[in-house]
Amino acid sequence: MATVTPKVAIIYYSSTGTIHELAQEYAKGLENAGAEVRLRKVRELAPPEAVAANEAWQRHAEATADVPEATADDVLWADAVVFGSPTRYGNIAAQLKQFIDTLGPQWAQGQLADKVYSGFTSTSTAHGGQESTLLALYNTIHHFGGVIVTPGYTDPIQFTVGNPYGPSHVDGQGSIPISDDTRHATRYAGQRIATVTRQLVAGRSEVAAV
């Protein structure tokens, strides 16, 4: 049997760049494990004057202007979808939530079910909502009928970074760079998604062939 190449869409929102960096590390882990990856940002909802008022926000918007914006087709294409968002009051950012809300027609047709889903996040402060943000995201996945795959404690790096729900970072309002351990954990999460998704897709193919 031919080796399955899992198709994975990373769909994220990043204002000043941290989530974008994590998305790139996640993509490396996926690609190293043999997955085909689409990296997509969601549409910015904040007015241009709000973005321009924050130097880091404006700089990141300009630096990622060529990153394609996510569409429903990216979700339908994928065997697995990974969502990335900074925390907003213990929940995902409005920009990512708005994108997810546009998937109603696909949800109604059952097209979001049976895919693998996971997530990653960043907060300004320690204990600032990392776990609650990912858990809130996963509530949506239950409505999709998706298969949630998290890193858990399935690799020693997880005992170092300590978040079984998904990769996360404390950026201290942009003053704390992403650590090597967090980068390692993020790549590992990508590797795990690729591995589990490949197994699920291969298993379904075998069943369909019977």
Secondary structure, DSSP 8 states (H G I E B T S, - for coil): ------EEEEEE--SSSHHHHHHHHHHHHHHHTT-EEEEEE----S-HHHHHTSHHHHHHHHHTTTS-B--HHHHHH-SEEEEEEEEETTEE-HHHHHHHHTTHHHHHTTTTTT-EEEEEEEESSTTSSHHHHHHHHHHHHHHHT-EE---TT-SHHHHHH--TTS-EEE-TTTTS---HHHHHHHHHHHHHHHHHHHHHHHHHHHHHH-
